[in-house]
Amino acid sequence: MEEIIFMVEESAEGGFLAKALGVSIFTEADTYDELRDAVKDAVKCHFDDERF
């Protein structure tokens, strides 16, 4: 399994943004807990399988 590192920032409009470093994955959510779930979903969609 590869390691994917995300940079997490607070959005100027409210909520949070997550950007993967070195991989084209980006997602956002209103709360940190929602962002964690959104990151998991984005990674699964990007790789199109259940490795993660």
TORDREN-335450 format. One line per 8 residues: number of its first residue (from 1); for each residue x, y, z of N, C-alpha, C. Coordinates in steps of 0.001 Angstrom, whole numbers, plus 524288, in hexadecimal, padded with zeros to 5 digits. Layout:
NUM> X:Y:Z:X:Y:Z:X:Y:Z ~ ...
This chain:
1> 80346:7FB62:80000:80000:80000:80000:80371:804DB:80000 ~ 801FF:808A0:7FCD5:804BB:80D9D:7FC9F:802EE:81120:8010C ~ 8063C:814CF:80266:804C0:818CE:8062D:80349:81DBA:80329 ~ 7FEDC:81FF8:80470:7FD22:824D5:80201:7FCB0:828E7:8064E ~ 7FF50:82D36:8058C:7FF4D:83164:8096F:7FBBF:835C2:80779 ~ 7F852:83794:80AED:7F4BB:83BD1:809A5:7F626:840B4:80CAC ~ 7F5D6:84520:80A08:7F660:84A2E:80C8A:7F0D1:84C0A:80DB7 ~ 7EFB9:84D3F:8129B:7EA81:84EEE:8143E:7EAC2:854B1:815C6
9> 7E70A:857B0:813A9:7E6C1:85D48:814C4:7E12C:85ED1:8160B ~ 7E098:862F4:8190B:7DB67:8652E:819CC:7DA16:8685F:814F3 ~ 7D54E:867E6:81323:7D382:86AC6:80E8A:7D200:8704C:81010 ~ 7D2FD:873FE:80C99:7D172:8796D:80D8F:7CB89:879F6:80DFB ~ 7C8AC:8766E:80B4C:7C2F7:87683:80B67:7C0BC:87367:81003 ~ 7C414:8710B:81315:7C265:86DB3:81764:7C343:86805:81600 ~ 7C414:864CB:819D4:7C51C:85F48:818E7:7CADB:85E3E:81804 ~ 7CBFC:859C0:815A2:7D157:85806:814EC:7D23D:85601:80F6A
17> 7D727:85682:80D98:7D8D5:85481:8088D:7DD2D:85087:8097D ~ 7DD4D:84C6D:80659:7E186:84896:8069D:7E39C:847AF:80122 ~ 7E8CE:8483C:80087:7EB67:8476C:7FB80:7EFB1:8435F:7FC3E ~ 7EFA9:83F64:7F8FC:7F3BD:83B6C:7F93B:7F8C0:83D98:7F6DB ~ 7FD27:83C28:7F91E:80230:83DC4:7F707:80426:83989:7F351 ~ 8051A:83B03:7EE70:8072B:83760:7EA99:8031F:8341B:7E7C9 ~ 7FE2B:834A5:7E93D:7F9E2:831CC:7E6BD:7F575:835B4:7E5EC ~ 7F2AA:83537:7E1A4:7EE82:838ED:7E065:7E971:83781:7E33E
25> 7E957:8387B:7E861:7E4B1:83779:7EB8E:7E3A3:83C64:7EEC7 ~ 7DEC6:83E37:7EE9B:7DD33:842EC:7F15F:7D7A7:8421D:7F35F ~ 7D696:843D2:7F81C:7D145:84381:7FA2D:7D082:847C0:7FE4B ~ 7CBA1:84891:7FFCA:7CA66:84C7B:803BE:7C5A7:84AC2:806E6 ~ 7C50E:84D19:80B8F:7C0A2:84BD3:80EEF:7BFF5:85037:812EE ~ 7BB71:85035:81579:7BA40:85439:8195D:7BD16:85373:81E84 ~ 7BDDC:84E87:82026:7C06B:84D6B:82525:7C518:849D8:82445 ~ 7C87E:849A3:82827:7CD1C:84644:827CA:7CB8A:84088:82768
33> 7C7A4:83EE3:82A7D:7C5DB:83975:82A4E:7C39D:83810:824F7 ~ 7C096:83B98:822A3:7BE7F:83AB8:81D5D:7C2EB:83A8F:81960 ~ 7C6ED:83DCA:81A31:7CB60:83DE0:81699:7CE40:838A8:816A4 ~ 7CEDA:83664:81B23:7D178:8314F:81B8D:7CE99:82D3D:81841 ~ 7C971:82D27:81895:7C655:8297A:8156A:7C6B0:82AD1:80F9C ~ 7C6AE:82FDE:80E58:7C704:83188:808E4:7CC4A:83007:80684 ~ 7D075:8305E:8099A:7D5A4:82EC0:807BB:7D5AB:828EB:8068B ~ 7D37D:825CA:809FF:7D33F:8201F:80915:7D03F:81EF1:80410
41> 7CBD1:8217C:8034D:7C8B0:820AC:7FE8D:7CBA4:82270:7F9AC ~ 7CE4F:826E0:7F9FD:7D130:828EA:7F581:7D59F:8253C:7F3EE ~ 7D841:82303:7F7B5:7DC87:81F5D:7F68E:7DA5C:81A74:7F3F8 ~ 7D617:81869:7F612:7D3A8:813BF:7F3B3:7D1F9:814D9:7EE17 ~ 7CFA1:81966:7ED24:7CDEC:81AC8:7E7D3:7D290:81B76:7E42D ~ 7D6AF:81DE0:7E616:7DB46:81EE1:7E2D0:7DDCF:819CA:7E0F9 ~ 7DE41:81600:7E47F:7E0C3:8110E:7E328:7DCEB:80CF8:7E157 ~ 7D7D9:80E07:7E1EA:7D3B2:80AAD:7DFE3:7D3FF:80500:7E1C8
49> 7D594:8044B:7E69E:7D57B:7FF0E:7E8F7:7D567:7FF85:7EEE8 ~ 7D5CB:7FB44:7F19C:7D556:7FB34:7F747:7DAA0:7FA70:7F9FC ~ 7DEE5:7FC3D:7F79A:7E411:7FB9F:7FA13:7E487:7FECF:7FF06 ~ 7E192:8030F:7FF76:7E24F:806AE:803C8:7DDDF:8067B:80784
